[in-house]
């Protein structure tokens, strides 16, 4: 079975890394799908975000990282997806994601959505929080995988932002 884990991953956090690790153990194939939407302002380019995730997923032989634009429903079909993975930090995430799951199922009856709850130590982490910490010199080790911390810091302190 092929699972698709979509998101903007701007940047990928320890929570995202944990979901990737857990989902890769559950499925034959995991595709981490990085949304490349010109209408959505991101701090990191799609190429940078794909690069971060490739470092994070290094060693997971059944996991690939791909950027996509357009509708997730189209990407899902073209990629041969069976399941959509959504990580949840709490009830608010569930309410938001549940509506998308129902709509996705309406568009593609084959599609199932699997909600994976965040590990307790990652519930508070968000990409927005990581960017805020990076911007003001906070502790990124509690928010981001070690393999991307230096690149994230560089973006904020080298004049990249």
ZASE-452575 format. One line per field, with one value per residue: residue in one letter; x, y negated, z of N, C-alpha, C, O, CB in turn; residue number from 1. Coordinates in nm, 3 decimals. Glycine has a CB too. Layout:
<lumkes>
aa: (A, ...)
nX: (X, ...)
nY: (Y, ...)
nZ: (Z, ...)
caX: (X, ...)
caY: (Y, ...)
caZ: (Z, ...)
cX: (X, ...)
cY: (Y, ...)
cZ: (Z, ...)
oX: (X, ...)
oY: (Y, ...)
oZ: (Z, ...)
cbX: (X, ...)
cbY: (Y, ...)
cbZ: (Z, ...)
i: (NUM, ...)
</lumkes>
This chain:
<lumkes>
aa: (X, X, X, X, X, X, X, X, X, X, X, X, X, X, X, X, X, X, X, X, X, X, X, X, X, X, X, X, X, X, X, X, X, X, X, X, X, X, X, X, X, X, X, X, X, X, X, X, X, X, X, X, X, X, X, X, X, X, X, X, X, X, X, X, X, X, X, X, X, X, X, X, X, X, X, X, X, X, X, X, X, X, X, X, X, X, X, X, X, X, X, X, X, X, X, X, X, X, X, X, X, X, X, X, X, X, X, X, X, X, X, X, X, X, X, X, X, X, X, X, X, X, X, X, X, X, X, X, X, X, X, X, X, X, X, X, X, X, X, X, X, X, X, X, X, X, X, X, X, X, X, X, X, X, X, X, X, X, X, X, X)
nX: (0.084, 0.037, 0.107, 0.031, 0.173, 0.087, 0.178, 0.282, 0.521, 0.700, 0.923, 0.997, 0.926, 1.018, 0.789, 0.676, 0.883, 0.862, 0.608, 0.662, 0.851, 0.694, 0.480, 0.619, 0.690, 0.453, 0.356, 0.402, 0.506, 0.585, 0.501, 0.610, 0.457, 0.521, 0.372, 0.365, 0.272, 0.209, 0.049, 0.057, 0.233, 0.550, 0.828, 1.048, 1.166, 1.007, 1.197, 1.393, 1.247, 1.189, 1.452, 1.518, 1.342, 1.433, 1.677, 1.583, 1.436, 1.627, 1.755, 1.517, 1.408, 1.174, 1.058, 0.980, 1.037, 0.851, 0.770, 0.462, 0.210, -0.109, -0.413, -0.447, -0.597, -0.558, -0.278, -0.269, -0.401, -0.236, 0.000, -0.055, -0.173, -0.307, -0.379, -0.421, -0.215, -0.248, -0.122, -0.199, -0.222, -0.400, -0.743, -0.839, -0.690, -0.795, -1.067, -1.038, -0.898, -1.072, -1.290, -1.163, -1.091, -1.342, -1.435, -1.239, -1.283, -1.530, -1.470, -1.294, -1.366, -1.207, -1.009, -0.868, -0.833, -0.588, -0.547, -0.283, -0.193, 0.003, 0.315, 0.331, 0.539, 0.568, 0.344, 0.312, 0.459, 0.502, 0.541, 0.533, 0.602, 0.863, 0.982, 0.953, 1.112, 1.359, 1.392, 1.435, 1.650, 1.603, 1.588, 1.633, 1.664, 1.467, 1.260, 1.315, 1.449, 1.787, 1.941, 1.861, 1.879, 2.098, 2.075, 1.824, 1.873, 2.067, 1.918, 1.772, 1.967, 2.156, 2.084, 1.893, 1.636)
nY: (0.119, -0.226, -0.525, -0.870, -1.154, -1.462, -1.814, -2.150, -2.186, -2.390, -2.514, -2.155, -1.984, -1.839, -1.700, -1.644, -1.480, -1.265, -1.161, -1.084, -0.881, -0.694, -0.644, -0.542, -0.295, -0.164, -0.130, -0.003, -0.182, -0.522, -0.845, -1.160, -1.450, -1.758, -2.060, -2.287, -2.583, -2.864, -3.070, -3.065, -3.201, -3.112, -3.055, -2.907, -2.780, -2.547, -2.366, -2.387, -2.292, -2.030, -1.936, -1.953, -1.758, -1.529, -1.491, -1.441, -1.207, -1.031, -0.708, -0.578, -0.350, -0.304, -0.546, -0.841, -1.175, -1.430, -1.719, -1.887, -2.052, -2.206, -2.014, -1.800, -1.570, -1.502, -1.455, -1.240, -1.035, -1.020, -0.935, -0.687, -0.647, -0.507, -0.574, -0.866, -1.040, -1.210, -1.416, -1.477, -1.723, -1.788, -1.842, -2.059, -2.039, -1.796, -1.859, -2.040, -1.882, -1.666, -1.755, -1.798, -1.532, -1.410, -1.547, -1.476, -1.201, -1.204, -1.298, -1.103, -0.788, -0.570, -0.663, -0.674, -0.824, -0.842, -0.923, -1.023, -1.054, -1.305, -1.250, -1.283, -1.458, -1.626, -1.775, -2.051, -2.168, -2.358, -2.458, -2.733, -2.818, -2.725, -2.885, -3.135, -3.102, -3.063, -3.310, -3.480, -3.374, -3.151, -2.827, -2.578, -2.307, -2.176, -2.183, -2.129, -1.877, -1.776, -1.761, -1.967, -2.208, -2.396, -2.493, -2.616, -2.817, -2.961, -3.069, -3.264, -3.429, -3.502, -3.701, -3.603, -3.641)
nZ: (0.000, -0.066, 0.093, 0.126, 0.253, 0.288, 0.289, 0.381, 0.514, 0.622, 0.803, 0.799, 1.098, 1.422, 1.489, 1.234, 1.139, 1.313, 1.244, 0.981, 1.025, 1.169, 0.991, 0.772, 0.864, 0.864, 0.606, 0.269, 0.093, 0.122, 0.040, 0.082, 0.036, -0.080, -0.075, -0.335, -0.382, -0.552, -0.465, -0.195, 0.067, 0.154, 0.370, 0.301, -0.008, -0.236, -0.325, -0.122, 0.097, 0.013, 0.007, 0.284, 0.386, 0.254, 0.382, 0.640, 0.602, 0.526, 0.500, 0.532, 0.337, 0.192, 0.150, -0.022, -0.132, -0.267, -0.455, -0.520, -0.713, -0.741, -0.711, -0.432, -0.462, -0.731, -0.735, -0.561, -0.706, -0.938, -0.820, -0.733, -0.486, -0.180, 0.074, 0.269, 0.485, 0.785, 1.031, 1.371, 1.620, 1.814, 1.922, 1.769, 1.533, 1.446, 1.392, 1.179, 0.986, 0.955, 0.804, 0.556, 0.503, 0.467, 0.241, 0.057, 0.039, -0.078, -0.333, -0.421, -0.392, -0.331, -0.168, 0.151, 0.473, 0.716, 1.043, 1.240, 1.564, 1.719, 1.882, 2.234, 2.321, 2.109, 2.063, 2.101, 1.900, 1.604, 1.260, 1.233, 1.491, 1.498, 1.301, 1.421, 1.650, 1.524, 1.399, 1.617, 1.749, 1.915, 2.086, 1.869, 1.875, 2.019, 1.850, 1.577, 1.350, 1.393, 1.157, 0.990, 1.118, 1.101, 0.836, 0.847, 1.040, 0.898, 0.689, 0.819, 0.930, 0.743, 0.583, 0.420, 0.490)
caX: (0.000, 0.108, 0.052, 0.074, 0.173, 0.100, 0.189, 0.370, 0.651, 0.772, 1.000, 0.960, 0.958, 1.032, 0.659, 0.668, 0.980, 0.805, 0.499, 0.727, 0.909, 0.587, 0.405, 0.703, 0.690, 0.320, 0.318, 0.505, 0.562, 0.538, 0.540, 0.591, 0.420, 0.546, 0.288, 0.429, 0.159, 0.257, -0.039, 0.082, 0.365, 0.630, 0.960, 1.144, 1.118, 0.971, 1.324, 1.455, 1.166, 1.215, 1.586, 1.510, 1.274, 1.520, 1.772, 1.509, 1.392, 1.742, 1.756, 1.387, 1.417, 1.043, 1.005, 1.029, 0.994, 0.819, 0.689, 0.347, 0.125, -0.244, -0.499, -0.398, -0.671, -0.490, -0.149, -0.300, -0.431, -0.117, 0.105, -0.098, -0.200, -0.416, -0.412, -0.368, -0.172, -0.258, -0.080, -0.288, -0.167, -0.507, -0.881, -0.857, -0.638, -0.890, -1.184, -0.995, -0.861, -1.185, -1.364, -1.087, -1.099, -1.474, -1.440, -1.149, -1.352, -1.640, -1.410, -1.229, -1.420, -1.100, -0.917, -0.889, -0.745, -0.544, -0.501, -0.182, -0.174, 0.140, 0.373, 0.306, 0.646, 0.567, 0.212, 0.321, 0.547, 0.448, 0.638, 0.531, 0.679, 1.004, 1.030, 0.961, 1.231, 1.476, 1.401, 1.482, 1.762, 1.560, 1.641, 1.570, 1.678, 1.343, 1.157, 1.354, 1.551, 1.924, 1.998, 1.822, 1.888, 2.193, 2.020, 1.716, 1.938, 2.134, 1.816, 1.730, 2.078, 2.249, 2.019, 1.793, 1.504)
caY: (0.000, -0.353, -0.634, -1.004, -1.247, -1.595, -1.930, -2.255, -2.156, -2.517, -2.395, -2.029, -1.987, -1.709, -1.634, -1.588, -1.371, -1.152, -1.104, -1.016, -0.757, -0.600, -0.606, -0.459, -0.160, -0.106, -0.115, 0.043, -0.301, -0.650, -0.963, -1.287, -1.540, -1.897, -2.150, -2.401, -2.667, -3.001, -3.163, -3.055, -3.255, -3.025, -3.107, -2.825, -2.738, -2.405, -2.293, -2.382, -2.204, -1.893, -1.904, -1.927, -1.631, -1.420, -1.468, -1.384, -1.071, -0.949, -0.580, -0.512, -0.304, -0.305, -0.682, -0.937, -1.312, -1.492, -1.841, -1.885, -2.171, -2.168, -1.947, -1.678, -1.457, -1.465, -1.398, -1.111, -0.939, -1.004, -0.869, -0.552, -0.647, -0.432, -0.635, -0.999, -1.048, -1.343, -1.421, -1.558, -1.765, -1.802, -1.843, -2.160, -1.979, -1.694, -1.924, -2.095, -1.774, -1.577, -1.812, -1.765, -1.388, -1.381, -1.601, -1.394, -1.074, -1.232, -1.313, -0.978, -0.688, -0.478, -0.729, -0.670, -0.912, -0.788, -1.027, -0.975, -1.155, -1.346, -1.203, -1.387, -1.558, -1.712, -1.837, -2.197, -2.213, -2.395, -2.523, -2.875, -2.834, -2.704, -3.006, -3.242, -3.075, -3.088, -3.455, -3.549, -3.304, -3.054, -2.690, -2.501, -2.162, -2.121, -2.201, -2.082, -1.773, -1.829, -1.765, -2.087, -2.328, -2.495, -2.555, -2.706, -2.934, -3.036, -3.143, -3.380, -3.515, -3.535, -3.799, -3.535, -3.692)
caZ: (0.000, -0.076, 0.173, 0.090, 0.367, 0.228, 0.376, 0.332, 0.575, 0.606, 0.767, 0.863, 1.241, 1.487, 1.477, 1.099, 1.130, 1.386, 1.162, 0.868, 1.077, 1.205, 0.870, 0.685, 0.921, 0.845, 0.465, 0.176, 0.026, 0.175, -0.037, 0.152, -0.073, -0.041, -0.153, -0.399, -0.422, -0.574, -0.396, -0.052, 0.102, 0.238, 0.402, 0.229, -0.140, -0.244, -0.334, 0.010, 0.182, -0.033, 0.055, 0.427, 0.408, 0.209, 0.491, 0.752, 0.566, 0.485, 0.570, 0.516, 0.198, 0.126, 0.157, -0.121, -0.111, -0.396, -0.455, -0.610, -0.715, -0.783, -0.615, -0.370, -0.520, -0.856, -0.697, -0.500, -0.813, -1.022, -0.743, -0.695, -0.342, -0.118, 0.202, 0.302, 0.625, 0.846, 1.171, 1.457, 1.748, 1.911, 1.873, 1.664, 1.409, 1.400, 1.331, 1.051, 0.895, 0.932, 0.690, 0.434, 0.480, 0.413, 0.105, -0.025, 0.018, -0.172, -0.465, -0.457, -0.300, -0.294, -0.076, 0.296, 0.548, 0.844, 1.134, 1.333, 1.667, 1.749, 2.007, 2.335, 2.331, 1.991, 2.048, 2.099, 1.792, 1.474, 1.172, 1.267, 1.613, 1.463, 1.231, 1.521, 1.731, 1.439, 1.375, 1.736, 1.811, 2.015, 2.084, 1.761, 1.898, 2.072, 1.747, 1.444, 1.343, 1.392, 1.022, 0.915, 1.202, 1.049, 0.716, 0.890, 1.101, 0.791, 0.614, 0.898, 0.973, 0.635, 0.495, 0.339, 0.529)
cX: (0.088, 0.034, 0.113, 0.061, 0.196, 0.116, 0.276, 0.510, 0.745, 0.823, 0.942, 1.010, 0.985, 0.902, 0.641, 0.760, 0.927, 0.693, 0.558, 0.783, 0.800, 0.510, 0.489, 0.708, 0.556, 0.287, 0.435, 0.580, 0.500, 0.591, 0.508, 0.575, 0.426, 0.466, 0.369, 0.318, 0.207, 0.173, -0.020, 0.223, 0.434, 0.766, 1.067, 1.084, 1.081, 1.098, 1.394, 1.379, 1.182, 1.352, 1.589, 1.453, 1.356, 1.625, 1.704, 1.473, 1.506, 1.744, 1.624, 1.375, 1.284, 0.980, 1.067, 0.966, 0.970, 0.740, 0.572, 0.278, -0.011, -0.318, -0.435, -0.470, -0.605, -0.355, -0.168, -0.321, -0.306, -0.005, 0.067, -0.126, -0.317, -0.468, -0.348, -0.335, -0.187, -0.215, -0.171, -0.218, -0.275, -0.642, -0.903, -0.804, -0.738, -1.010, -1.152, -0.973, -0.978, -1.269, -1.295, -1.097, -1.234, -1.486, -1.355, -1.216, -1.467, -1.588, -1.351, -1.270, -1.314, -1.013, -0.962, -0.793, -0.715, -0.489, -0.402, -0.161, -0.026, 0.186, 0.358, 0.412, 0.649, 0.437, 0.220, 0.395, 0.469, 0.560, 0.647, 0.613, 0.828, 1.060, 1.045, 1.086, 1.358, 1.499, 1.464, 1.588, 1.725, 1.621, 1.567, 1.579, 1.552, 1.231, 1.187, 1.452, 1.689, 1.978, 1.959, 1.841, 1.981, 2.140, 1.906, 1.776, 2.000, 2.035, 1.779, 1.845, 2.177, 2.192, 1.918, 1.653, 1.518)
cY: (-0.125, -0.460, -0.765, -1.091, -1.387, -1.705, -2.036, -2.239, -2.276, -2.572, -2.271, -2.031, -1.846, -1.630, -1.571, -1.467, -1.246, -1.084, -1.029, -0.881, -0.653, -0.553, -0.516, -0.315, -0.089, -0.068, -0.067, -0.075, -0.425, -0.760, -1.085, -1.391, -1.685, -1.989, -2.268, -2.486, -2.812, -3.104, -3.161, -3.103, -3.159, -3.091, -3.036, -2.783, -2.590, -2.320, -2.280, -2.285, -2.058, -1.848, -1.873, -1.788, -1.512, -1.388, -1.397, -1.238, -0.981, -0.820, -0.507, -0.474, -0.313, -0.444, -0.770, -1.073, -1.374, -1.619, -1.821, -2.020, -2.126, -2.097, -1.819, -1.557, -1.409, -1.398, -1.257, -1.004, -0.913, -0.928, -0.728, -0.540, -0.560, -0.503, -0.773, -0.997, -1.192, -1.332, -1.514, -1.593, -1.776, -1.809, -1.944, -2.108, -1.877, -1.758, -1.978, -1.984, -1.682, -1.626, -1.782, -1.618, -1.350, -1.429, -1.516, -1.261, -1.090, -1.240, -1.181, -0.871, -0.589, -0.534, -0.714, -0.768, -0.848, -0.903, -0.964, -1.084, -1.181, -1.278, -1.316, -1.496, -1.653, -1.790, -1.988, -2.252, -2.246, -2.458, -2.672, -2.904, -2.820, -2.827, -3.123, -3.224, -3.104, -3.238, -3.528, -3.473, -3.206, -2.916, -2.607, -2.351, -2.100, -2.125, -2.132, -1.965, -1.835, -1.849, -1.888, -2.217, -2.433, -2.566, -2.652, -2.832, -3.023, -3.121, -3.272, -3.477, -3.551, -3.639, -3.735, -3.579, -3.827)
cZ: (0.000, 0.003, 0.125, 0.215, 0.311, 0.332, 0.313, 0.392, 0.569, 0.740, 0.834, 1.007, 1.294, 1.482, 1.339, 1.086, 1.200, 1.306, 1.043, 0.914, 1.104, 1.083, 0.780, 0.735, 0.896, 0.701, 0.381, 0.116, 0.089, 0.086, 0.048, 0.043, -0.026, -0.132, -0.204, -0.460, -0.432, -0.500, -0.244, -0.022, 0.197, 0.262, 0.320, 0.096, -0.137, -0.251, -0.200, 0.101, 0.143, 0.017, 0.204, 0.452, 0.361, 0.316, 0.608, 0.725, 0.521, 0.568, 0.565, 0.368, 0.122, 0.119, 0.049, -0.093, -0.247, -0.374, -0.550, -0.606, -0.766, -0.671, -0.561, -0.430, -0.649, -0.826, -0.642, -0.607, -0.896, -0.952, -0.702, -0.546, -0.301, 0.006, 0.210, 0.451, 0.671, 0.992, 1.249, 1.587, 1.854, 1.843, 1.761, 1.530, 1.355, 1.332, 1.193, 0.949, 0.862, 0.814, 0.558, 0.400, 0.418, 0.268, 0.011, -0.059, -0.081, -0.316, -0.514, -0.356, -0.254, -0.180, 0.069, 0.360, 0.682, 0.927, 1.232, 1.438, 1.693, 1.877, 2.109, 2.341, 2.211, 1.973, 2.033, 1.978, 1.665, 1.391, 1.204, 1.392, 1.584, 1.392, 1.328, 1.607, 1.650, 1.421, 1.495, 1.814, 1.920, 1.995, 1.980, 1.783, 1.955, 1.968, 1.615, 1.451, 1.328, 1.250, 0.942, 0.993, 1.142, 0.926, 0.750, 0.951, 0.993, 0.713, 0.688, 0.927, 0.863, 0.541, 0.403, 0.371, 0.593)
oX: (0.196, -0.085, 0.230, -0.046, 0.310, 0.074, 0.336, 0.608, 0.856, 0.768, 0.850, 1.121, 0.977, 0.903, 0.595, 0.722, 0.946, 0.687, 0.509, 0.763, 0.813, 0.478, 0.435, 0.728, 0.549, 0.200, 0.552, 0.700, 0.379, 0.710, 0.392, 0.668, 0.347, 0.490, 0.433, 0.276, 0.242, 0.220, -0.073, 0.320, 0.385, 0.812, 1.163, 0.965, 1.119, 1.105, 1.448, 1.440, 1.190, 1.367, 1.654, 1.507, 1.349, 1.657, 1.760, 1.479, 1.483, 1.736, 1.618, 1.335, 1.284, 0.862, 1.188, 0.857, 1.057, 0.654, 0.581, 0.288, -0.024, -0.291, -0.377, -0.408, -0.598, -0.322, -0.090, -0.264, -0.272, 0.077, 0.147, -0.103, -0.413, -0.587, -0.235, -0.417, -0.143, -0.266, -0.214, -0.162, -0.245, -0.654, -0.978, -0.866, -0.762, -1.050, -1.231, -1.024, -0.984, -1.314, -1.360, -1.111, -1.239, -1.541, -1.395, -1.207, -1.496, -1.653, -1.358, -1.214, -1.330, -0.952, -1.077, -0.684, -0.806, -0.395, -0.433, -0.117, 0.057, 0.108, 0.370, 0.381, 0.725, 0.423, 0.141, 0.394, 0.381, 0.660, 0.756, 0.685, 0.910, 1.173, 1.140, 1.158, 1.453, 1.612, 1.537, 1.614, 1.805, 1.696, 1.451, 1.508, 1.532, 1.121, 1.096, 1.530, 1.706, 2.053, 2.017, 1.820, 1.944, 2.158, 1.895, 1.733, 1.987, 2.065, 1.757, 1.820, 2.273, 2.245, 1.861, 1.561, 1.418)
oY: (-0.128, -0.483, -0.772, -1.101, -1.427, -1.691, -2.016, -2.276, -2.266, -2.671, -2.280, -2.075, -1.748, -1.507, -1.457, -1.364, -1.134, -0.961, -0.922, -0.779, -0.537, -0.434, -0.424, -0.223, 0.034, 0.016, -0.086, -0.069, -0.433, -0.768, -1.110, -1.418, -1.728, -1.995, -2.340, -2.463, -2.873, -3.215, -3.246, -3.053, -3.129, -3.172, -3.098, -2.754, -2.517, -2.213, -2.174, -2.206, -1.971, -1.736, -1.777, -1.710, -1.404, -1.272, -1.305, -1.155, -0.866, -0.824, -0.387, -0.555, -0.329, -0.458, -0.772, -1.084, -1.372, -1.627, -1.747, -2.094, -2.020, -2.118, -1.740, -1.452, -1.289, -1.296, -1.167, -0.895, -0.797, -0.864, -0.656, -0.434, -0.541, -0.494, -0.794, -0.956, -1.285, -1.249, -1.618, -1.507, -1.773, -1.786, -1.917, -2.131, -1.871, -1.713, -1.964, -1.991, -1.625, -1.545, -1.746, -1.581, -1.268, -1.359, -1.488, -1.214, -0.999, -1.193, -1.150, -0.864, -0.529, -0.458, -0.739, -0.792, -0.804, -0.971, -0.865, -1.194, -1.091, -1.252, -1.433, -1.613, -1.751, -1.865, -2.047, -2.373, -2.170, -2.506, -2.730, -3.004, -2.894, -2.869, -3.200, -3.320, -3.162, -3.285, -3.625, -3.503, -3.179, -2.893, -2.571, -2.276, -1.979, -2.077, -2.083, -1.955, -1.935, -1.944, -1.913, -2.325, -2.551, -2.687, -2.759, -2.943, -3.145, -3.234, -3.376, -3.596, -3.623, -3.663, -3.802, -3.560, -3.888)
oZ: (0.058, -0.016, 0.089, 0.275, 0.288, 0.447, 0.208, 0.327, 0.517, 0.787, 0.916, 1.034, 1.221, 1.471, 1.329, 1.031, 1.151, 1.300, 1.007, 0.847, 1.064, 1.072, 0.717, 0.656, 0.905, 0.676, 0.417, 0.091, 0.108, 0.059, 0.082, -0.034, 0.057, -0.253, -0.128, -0.573, -0.331, -0.474, -0.173, -0.078, 0.306, 0.181, 0.274, 0.087, -0.045, -0.189, -0.168, 0.174, 0.230, 0.064, 0.247, 0.530, 0.420, 0.338, 0.667, 0.816, 0.483, 0.690, 0.592, 0.285, 0.000, 0.085, 0.031, -0.038, -0.333, -0.285, -0.648, -0.507, -0.827, -0.553, -0.636, -0.446, -0.674, -0.886, -0.673, -0.598, -0.922, -1.018, -0.642, -0.488, -0.376, 0.039, 0.165, 0.534, 0.603, 1.066, 1.198, 1.656, 1.974, 1.722, 1.667, 1.427, 1.234, 1.225, 1.100, 0.837, 0.753, 0.732, 0.459, 0.283, 0.327, 0.183, -0.102, -0.172, -0.159, -0.409, -0.632, -0.246, -0.147, -0.105, 0.104, 0.308, 0.753, 0.886, 1.298, 1.406, 1.688, 1.968, 2.073, 2.362, 2.212, 1.876, 1.959, 1.955, 1.624, 1.445, 1.201, 1.398, 1.639, 1.419, 1.318, 1.633, 1.702, 1.426, 1.477, 1.930, 2.010, 1.900, 2.000, 1.717, 1.939, 1.993, 1.548, 1.546, 1.258, 1.226, 0.836, 0.938, 1.135, 0.911, 0.689, 0.918, 0.997, 0.676, 0.626, 0.947, 0.889, 0.433, 0.316, 0.292, 0.633)
cbX: (-0.095, 0.124, 0.080, -0.012, 0.285, -0.021, 0.243, 0.313, 0.715, 0.682, 1.147, 1.018, 0.843, 1.077, 0.546, 0.705, 1.115, 0.751, 0.402, 0.841, 0.989, 0.491, 0.360, 0.845, 0.717, 0.217, 0.265, 0.443, 0.534, 0.584, 0.466, 0.713, 0.278, 0.697, 0.171, 0.534, 0.040, 0.258, -0.184, 0.061, 0.352, 0.647, 0.990, 1.185, 1.227, 0.881, 1.415, 1.459, 1.018, 1.208, 1.680, 1.424, 1.140, 1.590, 1.834, 1.381, 1.288, 1.877, 1.796, 1.267, 1.466, 0.949, 1.029, 0.996, 1.099, 0.740, 0.775, 0.248, 0.186, -0.238, -0.632, -0.418, -0.817, -0.469, -0.078, -0.425, -0.545, -0.067, 0.137, 0.005, -0.224, -0.369, -0.364, -0.470, -0.023, -0.402, 0.067, -0.420, -0.096, -0.485, -0.976, -0.784, -0.501, -0.936, -1.236, -0.867, -0.748, -1.272, -1.381, -0.941, -1.078, -1.582, -1.392, -1.015, -1.405, -1.712, -1.301, -1.073, -1.534, -1.012, -0.904, -0.870, -0.810, -0.438, -0.620, -0.046, -0.243, 0.149, 0.525, 0.296, 0.779, 0.593, 0.124, 0.389, 0.653, 0.327, 0.601, 0.389, 0.635, 1.020, 0.932, 0.834, 1.231, 1.459, 1.262, 1.366, 1.855, 1.409, 1.628, 1.634, 1.794, 1.301, 1.138, 1.415, 1.522, 2.015, 1.956, 1.679, 1.936, 2.326, 1.969, 1.622, 2.047, 2.207, 1.690, 1.669, 2.151, 2.285, 2.123, 1.804, 1.433)
cbY: (0.000, -0.396, -0.613, -1.062, -1.208, -1.624, -1.890, -2.395, -2.035, -2.621, -2.412, -1.906, -2.051, -1.726, -1.733, -1.696, -1.413, -1.198, -1.217, -1.105, -0.784, -0.666, -0.731, -0.516, -0.167, -0.201, -0.246, 0.128, -0.297, -0.670, -0.970, -1.321, -1.507, -1.931, -2.200, -2.356, -2.653, -3.032, -3.131, -2.910, -3.396, -2.884, -3.091, -2.701, -2.765, -2.377, -2.360, -2.522, -2.244, -1.884, -2.018, -2.034, -1.631, -1.458, -1.600, -1.465, -1.079, -1.028, -0.601, -0.606, -0.162, -0.211, -0.744, -0.890, -1.394, -1.394, -1.967, -1.771, -2.286, -2.080, -1.915, -1.683, -1.496, -1.589, -1.488, -1.123, -0.991, -1.140, -0.951, -0.451, -0.786, -0.291, -0.546, -1.115, -0.999, -1.401, -1.467, -1.483, -1.899, -1.926, -1.873, -2.291, -1.912, -1.608, -2.037, -2.178, -1.693, -1.568, -1.963, -1.805, -1.310, -1.446, -1.748, -1.369, -1.018, -1.365, -1.421, -0.995, -0.613, -0.448, -0.876, -0.525, -1.053, -0.675, -1.093, -0.940, -1.113, -1.500, -1.162, -1.325, -1.489, -1.629, -1.802, -2.245, -2.108, -2.494, -2.501, -2.921, -2.732, -2.579, -3.044, -3.243, -2.928, -3.020, -3.513, -3.577, -3.402, -3.043, -2.625, -2.537, -2.136, -2.197, -2.345, -2.196, -1.677, -1.736, -1.643, -2.076, -2.290, -2.428, -2.448, -2.635, -2.889, -2.939, -3.055, -3.334, -3.450, -3.410, -3.871, -3.387, -3.596)
cbZ: (0.121, -0.224, 0.324, -0.029, 0.474, 0.142, 0.510, 0.367, 0.507, 0.540, 0.806, 0.786, 1.320, 1.633, 1.504, 0.993, 1.192, 1.523, 1.114, 0.809, 1.206, 1.304, 0.793, 0.677, 1.071, 0.894, 0.410, 0.066, -0.129, 0.323, -0.177, 0.251, -0.126, -0.047, -0.069, -0.509, -0.321, -0.724, -0.428, -0.001, 0.166, 0.173, 0.552, 0.313, -0.250, -0.368, -0.433, 0.073, 0.173, -0.189, 0.026, 0.498, 0.340, 0.076, 0.538, 0.779, 0.455, 0.502, 0.711, 0.562, 0.195, 0.200, 0.295, -0.266, -0.029, -0.486, -0.498, -0.572, -0.804, -0.906, -0.678, -0.217, -0.547, -0.945, -0.593, -0.411, -0.903, -1.066, -0.619, -0.735, -0.295, -0.082, 0.320, 0.267, 0.643, 0.834, 1.182, 1.485, 1.734, 1.997, 1.988, 1.702, 1.435, 1.517, 1.420, 1.068, 0.954, 1.059, 0.708, 0.451, 0.611, 0.498, 0.102, 0.048, 0.152, -0.134, -0.463, -0.462, -0.367, -0.416, -0.111, 0.353, 0.568, 0.825, 1.210, 1.259, 1.797, 1.763, 1.989, 2.470, 2.343, 1.869, 2.166, 2.225, 1.762, 1.488, 1.024, 1.288, 1.719, 1.373, 1.117, 1.611, 1.781, 1.302, 1.347, 1.825, 1.867, 2.013, 2.224, 1.629, 1.992, 2.197, 1.723, 1.364, 1.225, 1.468, 0.947, 0.872, 1.343, 1.017, 0.620, 0.991, 1.202, 0.695, 0.591, 1.028, 1.083, 0.556, 0.413, 0.357, 0.625)
i: (1, 2, 3, 4, 5, 6, 7, 8, 9, 10, 11, 12, 13, 14, 15, 16, 17, 18, 19, 20, 21, 22, 23, 24, 25, 26, 27, 28, 29, 30, 31, 32, 33, 34, 35, 36, 37, 38, 39, 40, 41, 42, 43, 44, 45, 46, 47, 48, 49, 50, 51, 52, 53, 54, 55, 56, 57, 58, 59, 60, 61, 62, 63, 64, 65, 66, 67, 68, 69, 70, 71, 72, 73, 74, 75, 76, 77, 78, 79, 80, 81, 82, 83, 84, 85, 86, 87, 88, 89, 90, 91, 92, 93, 94, 95, 96, 97, 98, 99, 100, 101, 102, 103, 104, 105, 106, 107, 108, 109, 110, 111, 112, 113, 114, 115, 116, 117, 118, 119, 120, 121, 122, 123, 124, 125, 126, 127, 128, 129, 130, 131, 132, 133, 134, 135, 136, 137, 138, 139, 140, 141, 142, 143, 144, 145, 146, 147, 148, 149, 150, 151, 152, 153, 154, 155, 156, 157, 158, 159, 160, 161)
</lumkes>
